[in-house]
Amino acid sequence: MLVLIFPRFNLDILAWFALIPLFFLIQGQPLLRVTAFGFWSGMVFYFFGLRWVTNTIVNYGNLPVIVSYLVLLLLAAYLSLYMALFCHLLKRWSRGNPLYFIFLAPGLWTALEYLRSSHSEFGFSWLGLGYSQSGNLPVIQMAKITGVYGVSSLIVFINACLYHALTTWLTGKRSAQDKKQVAGGLGLALVTLALWIGYGQAVLEKWKNTASTGKPLKVGLAQGNIAQHVKWNPLYQNRVVETYRKLSLTAAKSRPGLIVWPEAAIPFYYSLDKKNSTLIKNIVETTKIPLLLGSPYGEFKSQKRVLYNSAYLIGANGETIGRYDKIHLVPFGEFVPFKKLLWFVSKMVEGIGEFGRGEGDRVFDLNGTKLAVSICYEITFPDLVRRPILHGAEFLVNITNDAWFGKSAASYQHMDMAALRAVENRVAIVRAANTGISGTIDPTGAIRQATKLFTEDIVITEIRLHKGEKTFYTRHGDLFSQGCLLLVGLFGLGTWFLNRIKPINQRSAGPDIDVR
């Protein structure tokens, strides 16, 4: 069921019940078995939810299919450790107490999801539960306060409440007390969900009344649909530039205030390759419209050449306004982690680069309008995206190249994750992707004018600039998730302290406890 709640199945309604079978499975089981059940549940979820990884490895890493599935198994195993730990700690710390279980489950899940998604350069936020509701606009509006992790927390809370009601009904004697507990579990779930959705509806209504007050900006998004295997072939260089020239001239007829090309759109180093860079400047000077494009950049540091995955903003006169260098790189795609230990990886996989990291956020000034750029994978990290918004950006541009994913669900999952960034910061996002999905995301998370995959296309869209009060999430970041982490830590510490005073095997804590 967890697999089915994400694209392209999109059965997001199942999210509210998906964990209940797992909760039943771990009931009355020893801790070792509980942990194993959590791990194997995670293996099924992540293996099938991330199957697109094999497409990338086979087609662009040029590794055998069997090796690609081994890599997928390793990734799924790593992510499954979090679900195993969730089941283990939930069972151990809830101590057979229904209230402990109901309130510990969402906090524990949120804390672990936050840890696996946000920590260090190895964070991986794909398939976070909250993203499954990206199309459910009333549900995701709370993200402006809690971030996407709050939506994940709600989903687990509803699952825990329904599980409590079901287990009481199935195992009870239908006494008055049992019926009260069933009604209590159902009531708690329904009231919480009703209040949450009610808040979301109120936010959406308020947005409808104020959306037209922002300054409008028309943007042209170019989707060149350049095949990955030809992009850097010198024989196709002129064809690539001509494709984007044609798209820009088409977009210019609508007179947008900005034209956007995707990540690494041009097959040369802009500003370093003088001859070809002049071609790009000529396109801008012809259209007389500013251009934001993705291009690699290189420079020498300590007598060593360092490459960057970058974005350039070029003014209407052809002069470069500024450059942003990608900060959060893709492990095993743009760098090899633990390189000394895994020295053989880059030799095995052709597609791996070795890029430098950008040194900080960048807010561009485009004729008085402030904008920020995220490149590809960066859009999946909430705290990284919010920082330039905090520093004054009025809208966000996401450029990406999802050709690596093929026609899998990954491109749709990627777009859904971007939708939550718009809600968290209450800003519009325009997205240009080499092979799709390009389009616009409103500050409410609604996706507009989404292109089809692997088609050449141009999107002319209009957004409203954000100049109002910044959201709680923009100002304070992952305070909700960090609070969950702190409370779970205190809960665990308290449980340990109680066990030291009176060991758990000497307590009468109900039939759901097994000290093994």
Secondary structure, DSSP 8 states (H G I E B T S, - for coil): -TGGGSTTT--GGGGGTTTHHHHHHTTT--HHHHHHHHHHHHHHHHHHHTTHHHHHHHHHH---HHHHHHHHHHHHHHHHHHHHHHHHHHHHHHTT-HHHHHHHHHHHHHHHHHHHHHSSTT---TT-GGGGGTT-HHHHTTHHHH-HHHHHHHHHHHHHHHHHHHHHHHHS---HHHHHHHHHHHHHHHHHHHHHHHHHHHHHHHHHHHGGGS-EEEEEEEE----HHHHT-GGGHHHHHHHHHHHHHHHHTT--SEEE--TT-SSS-TTTSHHHHHHHHHHHHHHTS-EEEEEEEEEEETTEEEEEEEEEEE-TTS-EEEEEE--S--BTTTB-TTTTTTTTHHHH-TT---B----S--EEEETTEEEEEEEGGGGG-HHHHHHHHHTT-SEEEEEE-GGGGTTSTHHHHHHHHHHHHHHHHT--EEEEESSS--EEE-TTS-EES---TT--EEEEEEEE---S---HHHHH-SHHHHHHHHHHHHHHHHHHHHHHHS-GGGS---TT----
